[in-house]
Amino acid sequence: MLTLLMAVTGSALADNWVKTSPADLKTGDVVAIVDQTTGTAMSNDNGTSAPPSATAVTLNADKSAITGTMANTLEWTVTISDGKYQFATGENFLYCTNTNNGVRVGTNSNNLFSFRQDDAGTNFLFNEATSRYIGVYNAQDWRCYTSINNNIKGCVIAFYKKPAGEVTLSDPEFKFDPTSLTATIGQVFTEPVLSYAEGFDGTVTYSIDKPEVATINATTGKLTLVAAGTATVTASSAETAKFTAGKATYALSVVSPTVYDIAGIKTIGENNTGKLKFDNAQVLYKGRDDMYVKDASGAIDFYRTTAFSNTLNTGDIINGTALVSYKTYNGLPEIFKVIESEITSEAGTAVPTEMSDLADVTLAEYVCHLVTVTGTLKVDGSNYYVTDGTTDLMIYDKFNVDGIADNLTEINEGASLTATGIVIPFKNNPEIALTQLDIVPNEVVSVKISGAGYATLFYGDKNLKVPAGVKAFTCKANSATRTLESKEYSIIPAGSAVVLQAPQGTYDFVVSVSSDEKDNENMLMGYDVAATTEAPRAGEYRYFMLADDEEIGVGFFPGAKNCGPFVSGAHKAYLAVPADLAADYYTFDFADGIKGITLPAVITDNAEIYTLSGMRVKASDLKKGVYIVNGSKIVIK
């Protein structure tokens, strides 16, 4: 909180500055470096940016003293070590570089000088590091050269000493900006800046006249507010070798924080503090780290305010005040510190706000509110959503409520649910941190599969998830091979007929929101009610139904004479094949997919021939049916 200002020039009586031989100088002496020929002294205020200017001074007749006033910018403090001289101003020194215009003031180490005399006994200032002589160039500034015979020829360097006890002290020029400050308890504020003169070498001490209003760090001036009131802050320093004692003050006014409701506390700014008033506010939900509180103006999260929150429970009604600190985290408004509080509470019941439209939950006014929504479950990888078909809201078990995590992982997509929880924004997307989850199980379609191991299934308006242990296939005819090719579904699309393969039993197909992509080449068809089979498109078709032939086995066989139309049962499937592709019937081989008739090759008498039941027979005994010949399945027509 300190700023440097330029010093106001001080002065000393001229006739006290007396010409002194270099041999008579001592460490600590203050001198003016003067060229007697031009009557100019070396300044110390150009720093490293320019050579010292040659400033005119007034000498007496015999040039033994300076008779005019002297600016303190012409003063140099002498240090002598091993016969070498340094000339300092504050923490900087006179030094030279290896250029003619290389005289500067700063921290460069080329700052040791000696004195040399010509045959006439004239003194010259000589820089040891650069082997250069210093003198006045053209009465304008001081420069350094390797010789005294040209640009500085004729210069006569002399030193005029300022005797001890005649030092003129400068004003340190202390000043606060601003000169008054109003600070609110608990809120961020910045103390006024103290500025002072260039070269000030003293120590500043800070004090306050009313520590009951605020305390202060004596070294830094940092305030700690205590109570409402007014006080005066003072910065002071003792007299130094160069400066008089310094002093500056500013007026401090400390005020109590404004009292806010929950909506108001959100306006005080990040990491600021204000007084929050609870007017029949209610604890909507209390978890391990979070406690969500609502009043008539809005709701907010008390995050890890353990000492305060431990006294309260979900549903409690709160009245009173608390001095609190506020911030936001990913859009979530939080009270992250309760400095002090004075409240009363009584038990109550938190009632969630029922939201009829999921889109309304996305409104900012519902952040940190306890709400109840209804819809169906949507699953996207490891994420769960409640959806109404238009708006999807993520739901998750933030508070680790018993049973909720198990319910989410065990229910199927499409289940109806009622979710209650706190609305929490995450990266500007509202989510519901669940406090309760009620689920209506998914609709289930039960299907019986006989001992034959096959069945058909069709639902026009339901996507059906295939249960474990069951395979669901589509079928299409291949005109080149006269076989049925298949595609397997994991979720049967609505309006798609399939063949089911599984061990005998009853299986539950769960109604799903999503489904697999529909196989548009599927030749299986079906109805939700019993109806006469029809061709899927123009042209002549043959119609087959699933059956178990005692000789051939399970397959698709004509449902009527000449493969004509027949009545297919509700939710059953039939096979419709274009007449030019149709075989007499079709059997199954799920090891390689679904295949149709395989015409037998010539079967020799020594071939290994078995029935499907495992009995070995001779080639001459073969009748119409399905057999295993040399490990291959064939059909005899």
Secondary structure, DSSP 8 states (H G I E B T S, - for coil): -EEEE--------GGG-EEE-GGG--TT-EEEEEETTTTEEE-S-STTTS--BEEE--B-TTSSBB-S---GGG-EEEEEETTEEEEEETTEEEEE-SSTT-EEEES-S---EEEEE-TT--EEEEETTTTEEEEEETTTEEEEES-SSSTTTT--EEEEEE-TT----B----EEESSEEEEETTS-----EEEEETT--S--EEEES-TTTEEE-TTT--EEE-SSEEEEEEEEE---SSB--EEEEEEEEEE---EE-HHHHTTS-TT-EEEEEEEEEEEEEE-SSEEEEEETTEEEEEES-HHHHTT--TT-EEEEEEEEEEEEETTEEEEEEEEEEEEEEE------EE-S-GGGGGSGGGTT-EEEEEEEEEEETTEEEEE-SS-EEEEE-TT--TTHHHHHHHS-TT-EEEEEEEEEEETTEEEEEEEEEEEE---EEEEEE-TTSEEEE--SS-EEE--TT-EEEEEEEETTTTEEEEEEESEE-TT--EEEE-SSEEEEEEEES------TT--EEE-SS-EE---SSSS-EEEEEEEEETTTEEEEEESSGGG---EE-TT-EEEEEETTT--S-EE--TTS------------TTS-EEETTS-EE-GGG--SEEEEETTEEEEE-
